[in-house]
Structure formats: C-alpha cells, structure tokens
Amino acid sequence: MYRSEDEKLTDVMIGEAVLTLLKSDKPVSSNALIAQLELMAANAENDAKVSIIRRAITEVRNGMVAARKRVQKEGAERDKTAHRMSSDGPPEGSKKH
C-alpha cells in the first residue's frame, strides 16, 4: 500500500476517464479508455497533468499486453493438458458402478 504520489495520480486519471465514459454511455474498454485519456491529455492545462495522463496511458497499454500474454499462456497450458472428457464414452467392458 506504499504507493508514490505519481502512482496515485495515475489511478485518479484512469478513474476520471472511466467515469467520463460511463457518464456518456460509451462502452468501457481498454481502447476506449486510451482514447479518452488521449483526449484528456490534449485538453490538459499544464505539462505535469499531461505527464500523469501519459503515464496512465502507458499503464493501460501495459495491462493490455499482460492480459494478452496471460490468455496465450492459459491457451498453451490448456493445449498441453490431457483431456479426460471425450465423446468416446467409457472403454469397452467397463462397468458404470
């Protein structure tokens, strides 16, 4: 829970972007969030705020990459796993109970 002030401000910017999307009835996705953050950066009043918003954009993009890698890894693990369920049914001569 020991987060830097920049990390806290980054989370605030992401939260503001999400709230803006929700209030405007737009879908909330990573791409929509990045687009909203870019719009916020374009309208920012000072360089410090732009810097925080850029950091938020980087964090969202890093999250997208991590999620993609996790899905790919889970798919690879699933492919390596022997599937016990098959449509072949029980082996010949086996009893149900």
N, C-alpha and C positions, 0 to 999 in steps of 0.2 A: 504494500500500500504506500510505499515511499516513491511517489512519482514526482517528476520535475514539474515546474510550472508550465513549461512548454508542452509537456505531455497532457497536462490537464486542459490547457487552452486548445490543443488539437482535438481532444474529445469534445469540448464545447462546440467547436466549429462543425464537427461531424454531426453533433446533436442538432445544431441550428439548421443545418442543411436538410436533415431528415424531417424536422418539424415543418420546414418550408414545403417540402414535397408532400407531406401528409395534408397540410392545410390547403394546398392547391389541388388535392385529389389526384395527384400524379402517382404512378407506381413507384415503389421504393425498391431500387435495385442498385447494385454496385455502379453500373454505368450511369444511371440517373443521378446517383449521389455524387459521382465525379463531375458530371455536367453542372450540377447545382453549385458545387464547391468552386468550379472554374468561374461561374457567373458571379459568385460572391467575391472571388479574388479580383475580377475585373472591376467590380464596384467598390472595392475596399478603399478606405480613406487614407491609409498610411502603409508604409513598407513593412512595418512589424506585423500588421494584420495579414498582409499578403503572404509573408513568410510562414506564418502559422497555418494559413489555409493551404499553402503548397505542401506543407508537412502532412496535413490531413489527407490531401490527395494521394501523396506517396503511401501513407498508411493504408488507405483503402485499396490501392493497387497491390500493395504487398499482401494484403488479406486475400485478394482475388487469386494471386499466384499460389499462395499457401493452400487455398481451398482446392484449386485445380490439381495440385500435387497430391493432396490427401485423397481426392477422388480417384486419381490414377493409381495410387498405391493400393487403395482398397480394391479396385478392379483387378489389379495384378494379383493381390493376395487371394481374391475370390477365385481367380482362374487356377491358382495352384492348389486350392483345396479340393480334396476328393468329395464328390457329391454323393451323399448317402441316399438321397431321394432320386429315384429314377422311375421311368414309366415301364420298366421291365417287369415289375411285380416281384413276388417272392421267388426264391430259387425252387427248382423242381423238387418235389418230395418233402418240402418243409411244411411243418405244421404251423397253424396260426397261433395256437396257445401252447 
